[in-house]
Amino acid sequence: MPERRESDRKIYVKVRADFTLDGRIIPLMLRPEDGPACRIDRILDVREASSLKAGGQGSRYTCRVGERTVLLFHDEPYWFIEGE
C-alpha cells in the first residue's frame, strides 16, 4: 500500500460507497477521522483531476453535503477533501 502523507491541505476521510456492476464508485457518506459522518446528498460531477490546493491525482467527486459543495478526491487507496 502506498504511503499516506499527512498535510494541512489534505484531510483524509473514511468513505462509505456503492460499487456499481459497471465498475463505478458512488460515495454515499464521508467522515473525517476526528469528526461526525456526513451524508452526501448528491454527486454533481465526477472526473479525473488533481487537487490544486493539496496535490494528488485521481478521481474528483464534486459533492453536495447539506448546503456546501465539497470536492472529494479518491487517490488510490485513500480518500481526502481539501483543507482550508
N, C-alpha and C positions, 0 to 999 in steps of 0.2 A: 504494500500500500504506500502511495506517495506520502511524503512528509507534509503535515499540516502546519503552515506558517502563520503564526499569530500576527495580527496587525490591528492598529486602531481603526483602520479603514475597512477591515473585514470583520463582520460579526457573524460567526459561524452559528448555524441554526440546525435544529432537528426538523425533518420534514416527513409528514405522512402523505403518501401519494398513491394514486391508482396507476397501474400499468395496463395499457390497452393491448388488445390482441395484435395490433399492427406495430407495436413497439414504442408508442408514445408514452411519456411520463406526464401525469397530470397531478401537480401538487394540490393538496386539499387543506393542509394545516402547516404552520411553521411555529417553531418555538425556540427562542434564544436560550442558551444554557442557563441564564440567570433570570428568566422572565416567564410570563404566562404564555400559554398556547394561543395562537391567533388563527381563526378560521379564514381561509382565502375565499372571498366571496365570488371572485370572477377572475379568469385569466384573460387579459386584454391582448397580449401579444407573446409570441414565442419565436426566438431567433438565435442563431449562433452569433455571439458577440463577446467582446471583452469588457471588463469593468474599467472604466476610465479613471475612477477615483481610487480603486483598491488593487487593480491588477488582477490577472487571472483570465482564463479563456474558457468558454464553454457555452452552455445554453443559458440564455437570459429570458426569464419569465417576467413580464410586466403584469403585476397582480393588483387587484383591488382588495384591500383589507380595511373594512369599515369605510371611513371617509378618506383614507390615504391610498396613494398609489405607491407600491413597493416594487423595487427591482430585486428579484430573487435569482441568484446565479447557481447553476449546477456545474461545478468544476470537479469532475470525477475524482474521487468518490464523495467529495464534500459539497455542502450547500452553504451559501452565505448571502447576506444582504450587505449593502454598503453602509458604513458608519458615517457620521457627520464630519 
